Amino acid sequence: MENLQAIFIVLSDQTHTERTLELLLECEIRGATVIESTGMGQVLKGNIPVIGSIRSILSQQRPHNQTIFAVSRNPEKIDRAIELISREFNGFKNPCSGMIFVVPVIKAIGFGQKNLPSEPSQE
């Protein structure tokens, strides 16, 4: 059984997306997907009363995040990506700056498929 893992990187500052993708490539992780996402705090901040300290944290959040995810067969590549990305962004220690997490992938269909040459036309 393959040891597939998915790495997820949530970036609060979209200007860091390209650099993050470059770091994934440096770790030989390809085929990442980037989606725009919104954090829970952004969704709820106008709908619930919050105390002052929470309000100040919510106000630091940007309205949209970039979530990058990729799947790899090589845990050592995932570990290296975490190391490089964490170093690049100071371990995401700044409030609301982002996060990284990894989950095991039980099944994947279409993962690692190569583009097949197109079939010759039949005339």
OpenMM code with the backbone's topology and positions (N, CA, C; nanometers):
from openmm import Vec3, app, unit

residues = "MET GLU ASN LEU GLN ALA ILE PHE ILE VAL LEU SER ASP GLN THR HIS THR GLU ARG THR LEU GLU LEU LEU LEU GLU CYS GLU ILE ARG GLY ALA THR VAL ILE GLU SER THR GLY MET GLY GLN VAL LEU LYS GLY ASN ILE PRO VAL ILE GLY SER ILE ARG SER ILE LEU SER GLN GLN ARG PRO HIS ASN GLN THR ILE PHE ALA VAL SER ARG ASN PRO GLU LYS ILE ASP ARG ALA ILE GLU LEU ILE SER ARG GLU PHE ASN GLY PHE LYS ASN PRO CYS SER GLY MET ILE PHE VAL VAL PRO VAL ILE LYS ALA ILE GLY PHE GLY GLN LYS ASN LEU PRO SER GLU PRO SER GLN GLU".split()
positions = [
    Vec3(0.0846, -0.1180, 0.0000),
    Vec3(0.0000, 0.0000, 0.0000),
    Vec3(0.0894, 0.1247, 0.0000),
    Vec3(0.0516, 0.2193, -0.0798),
    Vec3(0.1285, 0.3426, -0.0890),
    Vec3(0.1092, 0.4288, 0.0355),
    Vec3(0.2100, 0.5074, 0.0633),
    Vec3(0.2051, 0.5988, 0.1778),
    Vec3(0.1755, 0.7396, 0.1255),
    Vec3(0.0549, 0.7621, 0.0757),
    Vec3(0.0182, 0.8926, 0.0228),
    Vec3(-0.0161, 0.9879, 0.1356),
    Vec3(0.0312, 1.1117, 0.1215),
    Vec3(-0.0006, 1.2165, 0.2168),
    Vec3(-0.0399, 1.3419, 0.1400),
    Vec3(-0.1291, 1.4192, 0.2001),
    Vec3(-0.1663, 1.5485, 0.1428),
    Vec3(-0.1172, 1.6574, 0.2368),
    Vec3(-0.0480, 1.7555, 0.1791),
    Vec3(-0.0042, 1.8712, 0.2549),
    Vec3(-0.0974, 1.9867, 0.2213),
    Vec3(-0.1424, 2.0569, 0.3240),
    Vec3(-0.2285, 2.1742, 0.3087),
    Vec3(-0.1556, 2.2938, 0.3676),
    Vec3(-0.1495, 2.4009, 0.2916),
    Vec3(-0.0879, 2.5245, 0.3373),
    Vec3(-0.1923, 2.6343, 0.3222),
    Vec3(-0.2293, 2.6976, 0.4315),
    Vec3(-0.3244, 2.8081, 0.4287),
    Vec3(-0.2454, 2.9364, 0.4501),
    Vec3(-0.2538, 3.0265, 0.3523),
    Vec3(-0.1811, 3.1529, 0.3586),
    Vec3(-0.2795, 3.2675, 0.3723),
    Vec3(-0.2634, 3.3465, 0.4751),
    Vec3(-0.3509, 3.4617, 0.4930),
    Vec3(-0.3143, 3.5761, 0.3987),
    Vec3(-0.1890, 3.5810, 0.3570),
    Vec3(-0.1431, 3.6859, 0.2663),
    Vec3(-0.1197, 3.6241, 0.1288),
    Vec3(-0.2049, 3.6585, 0.0345),
    Vec3(-0.2000, 3.5983, -0.0985),
    Vec3(-0.0711, 3.6313, -0.1733),
    Vec3(0.0015, 3.7320, -0.1306),
    Vec3(0.1263, 3.7657, -0.1991),
    Vec3(0.2337, 3.6592, -0.1771),
    Vec3(0.2110, 3.5675, -0.0836),
    Vec3(0.3077, 3.4615, -0.0559),
    Vec3(0.2804, 3.3334, -0.1340),
    Vec3(0.1748, 3.3322, -0.2133),
    Vec3(0.1358, 3.2102, -0.2837),
    Vec3(0.2441, 3.1632, -0.3806),
    Vec3(0.2941, 3.2527, -0.4634),
    Vec3(0.3937, 3.2134, -0.5634),
    Vec3(0.5201, 3.1582, -0.4976),
    Vec3(0.5673, 3.2240, -0.3928),
    Vec3(0.6873, 3.1764, -0.3234),
    Vec3(0.6640, 3.0383, -0.2632),
    Vec3(0.5463, 3.0154, -0.2093),
    Vec3(0.5143, 2.8851, -0.1510),
    Vec3(0.5167, 2.7773, -0.2582),
    Vec3(0.4613, 2.8070, -0.3748),
    Vec3(0.4626, 2.7098, -0.4845),
    Vec3(0.6062, 2.6817, -0.5304),
    Vec3(0.6897, 2.7842, -0.5321),
    Vec3(0.8315, 2.7648, -0.5666),
    Vec3(0.8992, 2.6711, -0.4668),
    Vec3(0.8675, 2.6870, -0.3384),
    Vec3(0.9262, 2.5997, -0.2365),
    Vec3(0.8778, 2.4558, -0.2522),
    Vec3(0.7514, 2.4376, -0.2893),
    Vec3(0.7021, 2.3019, -0.3153),
    Vec3(0.7785, 2.2385, -0.4314),
    Vec3(0.7999, 2.3153, -0.5375),
    Vec3(0.8764, 2.2637, -0.6514),
    Vec3(1.0189, 2.2280, -0.6105),
    Vec3(1.0771, 2.3111, -0.5256),
    Vec3(1.2118, 2.2836, -0.4760),
    Vec3(1.2174, 2.1501, -0.4025),
    Vec3(1.1070, 2.1116, -0.3426),
    Vec3(1.0971, 1.9836, -0.2707),
    Vec3(1.0463, 1.8711, -0.3616),
    Vec3(1.0372, 1.8994, -0.4901),
    Vec3(0.9897, 1.8038, -0.5899),
    Vec3(0.8457, 1.7620, -0.5667),
    Vec3(0.7665, 1.8539, -0.5159),
    Vec3(0.6228, 1.8319, -0.5023),
    Vec3(0.5565, 1.9117, -0.6127),
    Vec3(0.4896, 1.8408, -0.7019),
    Vec3(0.4260, 1.9044, -0.8163),
    Vec3(0.2758, 1.8782, -0.8142),
    Vec3(0.2057, 1.9475, -0.9009),
    Vec3(0.0619, 1.9236, -0.9131),
    Vec3(-0.0207, 1.9832, -0.8013),
    Vec3(0.0293, 2.0868, -0.7366),
    Vec3(-0.0467, 2.1498, -0.6279),
    Vec3(-0.1690, 2.2214, -0.6847),
    Vec3(-0.2689, 2.2334, -0.6026),
    Vec3(-0.3905, 2.3071, -0.6366),
    Vec3(-0.4028, 2.4249, -0.5417),
    Vec3(-0.4418, 2.5390, -0.5953),
    Vec3(-0.4589, 2.6603, -0.5160),
    Vec3(-0.6054, 2.7002, -0.5223),
    Vec3(-0.6660, 2.7181, -0.4052),
    Vec3(-0.8053, 2.7622, -0.4002),
    Vec3(-0.8165, 2.8831, -0.3085),
    Vec3(-0.9103, 2.9696, -0.3402),
    Vec3(-0.9379, 3.0823, -0.2527),
    Vec3(-1.0284, 3.0324, -0.1413),
    Vec3(-0.9961, 3.0733, -0.0193),
    Vec3(-1.0740, 3.0271, 0.0954),
    Vec3(-1.0988, 3.1430, 0.1913),
    Vec3(-1.1937, 3.1226, 0.2795),
    Vec3(-1.2292, 3.2237, 0.3791),
    Vec3(-1.2269, 3.1583, 0.5156),
    Vec3(-1.1623, 3.2226, 0.6117),
    Vec3(-1.1544, 3.1687, 0.7466),
    Vec3(-1.2840, 3.1862, 0.8239),
    Vec3(-1.3014, 3.1046, 0.9229),
    Vec3(-1.4209, 3.1063, 1.0073),
    Vec3(-1.4435, 3.2436, 1.0702),
    Vec3(-1.3356, 3.3063, 1.1154),
    Vec3(-1.3474, 3.4375, 1.1787),
    Vec3(-1.4065, 3.5414, 1.0850),
    Vec3(-1.3688, 3.5354, 0.9575),
    Vec3(-1.4226, 3.6306, 0.8604),
    Vec3(-1.5711, 3.6089, 0.8382),
    Vec3(-1.6115, 3.4839, 0.8376),
    Vec3(-1.7530, 3.4534, 0.8164),
    Vec3(-1.8367, 3.4978, 0.9353),
    Vec3(-1.7845, 3.4766, 1.0553),
    Vec3(-1.8623, 3.5035, 1.1766),
    Vec3(-1.8484, 3.6438, 1.2321),
    Vec3(-1.7453, 3.7177, 1.1924),
    Vec3(-1.7156, 3.8423, 1.2628),
    Vec3(-1.8286, 3.9443, 1.2613),
    Vec3(-1.9123, 3.9461, 1.1630),
    Vec3(-2.0226, 4.0405, 1.1607),
    Vec3(-2.1495, 3.9865, 1.2237),
    Vec3(-2.1486, 3.8571, 1.2572),
    Vec3(-2.2715, 3.7926, 1.3029),
    Vec3(-2.2769, 3.7616, 1.4509),
    Vec3(-2.1653, 3.7735, 1.5205),
    Vec3(-2.1669, 3.7393, 1.6623),
    Vec3(-2.1033, 3.8517, 1.7432),
    Vec3(-2.1541, 3.8742, 1.8616),
    Vec3(-2.0893, 3.9725, 1.9479),
    Vec3(-1.9584, 3.9128, 1.9992),
    Vec3(-1.8519, 3.9905, 1.9948),
    Vec3(-1.7234, 3.9404, 2.0415),
    Vec3(-1.6616, 4.0391, 2.1391),
    Vec3(-1.5824, 3.9837, 2.2276),
    Vec3(-1.5139, 4.0704, 2.3228),
    Vec3(-1.3972, 4.1389, 2.2515),
    Vec3(-1.3485, 4.2479, 2.3100),
    Vec3(-1.2471, 4.3316, 2.2472),
    Vec3(-1.1241, 4.2588, 2.1974),
    Vec3(-1.0677, 4.1665, 2.2767),
    Vec3(-0.9443, 4.0994, 2.2352),
    Vec3(-0.9671, 4.0115, 2.1131),
    Vec3(-1.0806, 3.9473, 2.1066),
    Vec3(-1.1109, 3.8643, 1.9887),
    Vec3(-1.1372, 3.9531, 1.8684),
    Vec3(-1.2051, 4.0638, 1.8901),
    Vec3(-1.2332, 4.1573, 1.7806),
    Vec3(-1.1034, 4.2072, 1.7173),
    Vec3(-1.0010, 4.2359, 1.7996),
    Vec3(-0.8745, 4.2850, 1.7440),
    Vec3(-0.8052, 4.1769, 1.6617),
    Vec3(-0.8147, 4.0516, 1.7034),
    Vec3(-0.7571, 3.9419, 1.6255),
    Vec3(-0.8309, 3.9274, 1.4930),
    Vec3(-0.9638, 3.9329, 1.4983),
    Vec3(-1.0426, 3.9194, 1.3754),
    Vec3(-1.0146, 4.0333, 1.2786),
    Vec3(-0.9888, 4.1505, 1.3306),
    Vec3(-0.9630, 4.2639, 1.2424),
    Vec3(-0.8285, 4.2509, 1.1710),
    Vec3(-0.7379, 4.1676, 1.2222),
    Vec3(-0.6091, 4.1454, 1.1575),
    Vec3(-0.6205, 4.0508, 1.0384),
    Vec3(-0.7267, 3.9737, 1.0332),
    Vec3(-0.7421, 3.8768, 0.9255),
    Vec3(-0.7750, 3.9452, 0.7939),
    Vec3(-0.7228, 3.8893, 0.6893),
    Vec3(-0.7569, 3.9363, 0.5554),
    Vec3(-0.8854, 3.8670, 0.5140),
    Vec3(-0.9615, 3.9286, 0.4229),
    Vec3(-1.0909, 3.8701, 0.3876),
    Vec3(-1.0803, 3.7344, 0.3180),
    Vec3(-0.9703, 3.7097, 0.2466),
    Vec3(-0.9568, 3.5829, 0.1747),
    Vec3(-0.8186, 3.5251, 0.1965),
    Vec3(-0.8137, 3.3938, 0.2011),
    Vec3(-0.6893, 3.3195, 0.2133),
    Vec3(-0.6647, 3.2451, 0.0826),
    Vec3(-0.5450, 3.1951, 0.0690),
    Vec3(-0.5140, 3.1003, -0.0370),
    Vec3(-0.4849, 2.9684, 0.0325),
    Vec3(-0.5502, 2.8624, -0.0101),
    Vec3(-0.5216, 2.7302, 0.0413),
    Vec3(-0.4579, 2.6503, -0.0707),
    Vec3(-0.3404, 2.5997, -0.0447),
    Vec3(-0.2650, 2.5209, -0.1417),
    Vec3(-0.2615, 2.3784, -0.0892),
    Vec3(-0.2895, 2.2825, -0.1773),
    Vec3(-0.2736, 2.1445, -0.1335),
    Vec3(-0.2133, 2.0609, -0.2448),
    Vec3(-0.1409, 1.9574, -0.2027),
    Vec3(-0.0753, 1.8667, -0.2956),
    Vec3(-0.0639, 1.7304, -0.2289),
    Vec3(-0.0537, 1.6276, -0.3109),
    Vec3(-0.0406, 1.4912, -0.2615),
    Vec3(0.0965, 1.4393, -0.3035),
    Vec3(0.1587, 1.3625, -0.2145),
    Vec3(0.2896, 1.3048, -0.2441),
    Vec3(0.2969, 1.1626, -0.1915),
    Vec3(0.3762, 1.0819, -0.2615),
    Vec3(0.4058, 0.9454, -0.2169),
    Vec3(0.5247, 0.9432, -0.1209),
    Vec3(0.5947, 1.0550, -0.1116),
    Vec3(0.7204, 1.0587, -0.0383),
    Vec3(0.7094, 1.1456, 0.0861),
    Vec3(0.6948, 1.0845, 0.2029),
    Vec3(0.6842, 1.1619, 0.3270),
    Vec3(0.8042, 1.2539, 0.3497),
    Vec3(0.9224, 1.2125, 0.3025),
    Vec3(1.0407, 1.2971, 0.3220),
    Vec3(1.0295, 1.4271, 0.2422),
    Vec3(0.9626, 1.4255, 0.1281),
    Vec3(0.9403, 1.5489, 0.0515),
    Vec3(0.8426, 1.6403, 0.1252),
    Vec3(0.7406, 1.5806, 0.1844),
    Vec3(0.6447, 1.6583, 0.2643),
    Vec3(0.7162, 1.7209, 0.3840),
    Vec3(0.7981, 1.6421, 0.4519),
    Vec3(0.8724, 1.6936, 0.5679),
    Vec3(0.9632, 1.8092, 0.5274),
    Vec3(1.0301, 1.7952, 0.4144),
    Vec3(1.1190, 1.9016, 0.3659),
    Vec3(1.0387, 2.0269, 0.3322),
    Vec3(0.9219, 2.0093, 0.2693),
    Vec3(0.8368, 2.1243, 0.2354),
    Vec3(0.7926, 2.1969, 0.3617),
    Vec3(0.7537, 2.1225, 0.4631),
    Vec3(0.7131, 2.1839, 0.5898),
    Vec3(0.8298, 2.2637, 0.6481),
    Vec3(0.9474, 2.2059, 0.6450),
    Vec3(1.0655, 2.2742, 0.6982),
    Vec3(1.0925, 2.4052, 0.6238),
    Vec3(1.0942, 2.4010, 0.4910),
    Vec3(1.1257, 2.5209, 0.4121),
    Vec3(1.0176, 2.6280, 0.4232),
    Vec3(0.8919, 2.5862, 0.4142),
    Vec3(0.7817, 2.6826, 0.4209),
    Vec3(0.7735, 2.7431, 0.5605),
    Vec3(0.7902, 2.6608, 0.6620),
    Vec3(0.7874, 2.7101, 0.7991),
    Vec3(0.8998, 2.8114, 0.8222),
    Vec3(1.0170, 2.7812, 0.7711),
    Vec3(1.1295, 2.8742, 0.7851),
    Vec3(1.1013, 3.0047, 0.7110),
    Vec3(1.0448, 2.9944, 0.5915),
    Vec3(1.0146, 3.1127, 0.5102),
    Vec3(0.9168, 3.2063, 0.5804),
    Vec3(0.8211, 3.1506, 0.6532),
    Vec3(0.7153, 3.2303, 0.7153),
    Vec3(0.7231, 3.2298, 0.8677),
    Vec3(0.8443, 3.2126, 0.9206),
    Vec3(0.8680, 3.2220, 1.0640),
    Vec3(0.7748, 3.1317, 1.1446),
    Vec3(0.7530, 3.0127, 1.0921),
    Vec3(0.6701, 2.9158, 1.1632),
    Vec3(0.5254, 2.9581, 1.1796),
    Vec3(0.4808, 3.0548, 1.0994),
    Vec3(0.3446, 3.1086, 1.1088),
    Vec3(0.3143, 3.1549, 1.2511),
    Vec3(0.4155, 3.2111, 1.3168),
    Vec3(0.3999, 3.2574, 1.4552),
    Vec3(0.3195, 3.3864, 1.4662),
    Vec3(0.3159, 3.4653, 1.3601),
    Vec3(0.2362, 3.5883, 1.3646),
    Vec3(0.0882, 3.5522, 1.3631),
    Vec3(0.0062, 3.6221, 1.4419),
    Vec3(-0.1366, 3.5911, 1.4458),
    Vec3(-0.1992, 3.5988, 1.3066),
    Vec3(-0.2823, 3.5033, 1.2778),
    Vec3(-0.3614, 3.5008, 1.1540),
    Vec3(-0.2743, 3.5008, 1.0287),
    Vec3(-0.1542, 3.4431, 1.0344),
    Vec3(-0.0664, 3.4434, 0.9168),
    Vec3(-0.0826, 3.3199, 0.8303),
    Vec3(-0.1269, 3.2116, 0.8883),
    Vec3(-0.1469, 3.0900, 0.8103),
    Vec3(-0.1149, 2.9666, 0.8917),
    Vec3(-0.1143, 2.8528, 0.8217),
    Vec3(-0.0861, 2.7258, 0.8879),
    Vec3(-0.0535, 2.6196, 0.7850),
    Vec3(0.0079, 2.5123, 0.8313),
    Vec3(0.0357, 2.3950, 0.7482),
    Vec3(-0.0153, 2.2733, 0.8249),
    Vec3(-0.0757, 2.1796, 0.7528),
    Vec3(-0.1065, 2.0509, 0.8131),
    Vec3(-0.0994, 1.9423, 0.7067),
    Vec3(-0.0808, 1.8194, 0.7529),
    Vec3(-0.0665, 1.7039, 0.6643),
    Vec3(-0.1664, 1.5985, 0.7082),
    Vec3(-0.2299, 1.5346, 0.6101),
    Vec3(-0.3238, 1.4268, 0.6396),
    Vec3(-0.2912, 1.3057, 0.5521),
    Vec3(-0.3139, 1.1861, 0.6047),
    Vec3(-0.2936, 1.0674, 0.5216),
    Vec3(-0.4036, 1.0599, 0.4152),
    Vec3(-0.3679, 1.0087, 0.3011),
    Vec3(-0.4647, 0.9896, 0.1925),
    Vec3(-0.4902, 0.8398, 0.1819),
    Vec3(-0.6121, 0.7998, 0.2062),
    Vec3(-0.6480, 0.6581, 0.2056),
    Vec3(-0.6578, 0.6046, 0.0628),
    Vec3(-0.7215, 0.6812, -0.0237),
    Vec3(-0.7355, 0.6425, -0.1640),
    Vec3(-0.7216, 0.7664, -0.2507),
    Vec3(-0.6669, 0.7461, -0.3692),
    Vec3(-0.6572, 0.8550, -0.4661),
    Vec3(-0.6734, 0.7959, -0.6053),
    Vec3(-0.7645, 0.8505, -0.6794),
    Vec3(-0.7867, 0.8076, -0.8168),
    Vec3(-0.7404, 0.9207, -0.9070),
    Vec3(-0.6591, 0.8878, -1.0046),
    Vec3(-0.6087, 0.9892, -1.0959),
    Vec3(-0.4813, 1.0549, -1.0498),
    Vec3(-0.4328, 1.0176, -0.9319),
    Vec3(-0.3089, 1.0750, -0.8803),
    Vec3(-0.1915, 1.0174, -0.9580),
    Vec3(-0.1047, 1.1058, -1.0049),
    Vec3(0.0150, 1.0611, -1.0746),
    Vec3(-0.0080, 1.0180, -1.2174),
    Vec3(-0.1247, 1.0453, -1.2711),
    Vec3(-0.1510, 1.0084, -1.4097),
    Vec3(-0.0702, 1.0968, -1.5032),
    Vec3(-0.0077, 1.0365, -1.5990),
    Vec3(0.0663, 1.1105, -1.7003),
    Vec3(-0.0283, 1.1434, -1.8154),
    Vec3(-0.0015, 1.2541, -1.8816),
    Vec3(-0.0796, 1.2860, -2.0010),
    Vec3(-0.0469, 1.1840, -2.1090),
    Vec3(-0.1484, 1.1226, -2.1598),
    Vec3(-0.1280, 1.0239, -2.2645),
    Vec3(-0.1267, 1.0923, -2.4001),
    Vec3(-0.0443, 1.0434, -2.4912),
    Vec3(-0.0464, 1.1044, -2.6243),
    Vec3(-0.1839, 1.0850, -2.6860),
    Vec3(-0.2269, 1.1845, -2.7604),
    Vec3(-0.3590, 1.1726, -2.8217),
    Vec3(-0.3558, 1.0644, -2.9278),
    Vec3(-0.4680, 0.9975, -2.9407),
    Vec3(-0.4766, 0.8886, -3.0386),
    Vec3(-0.4765, 0.9465, -3.1788),
    Vec3(-0.4140, 0.8724, -3.2715),
    Vec3(-0.4156, 0.9205, -3.4093),
    Vec3(-0.5578, 0.9295, -3.4614),
    Vec3(-0.5812, 1.0311, -3.5381),
    Vec3(-0.7167, 1.0466, -3.5929),
    Vec3(-0.7428, 0.9376, -3.6947),
    Vec3(-0.8651, 0.8919, -3.6955),
    Vec3(-0.9032, 0.7879, -3.7907),
    Vec3(-0.9798, 0.8537, -3.9030),
    Vec3(-0.9166, 0.8522, -4.0178),
    Vec3(-0.9806, 0.9168, -4.1316),
    Vec3(-1.0316, 0.8152, -4.2271),
] * unit.nanometer
topology = app.Topology()
chain = topology.addChain("A")
for resn in residues:
    res = topology.addResidue(resn, chain)
    for name in ("N", "CA", "C"):
        topology.addAtom(name, app.Element.getBySymbol(name[0]), res)
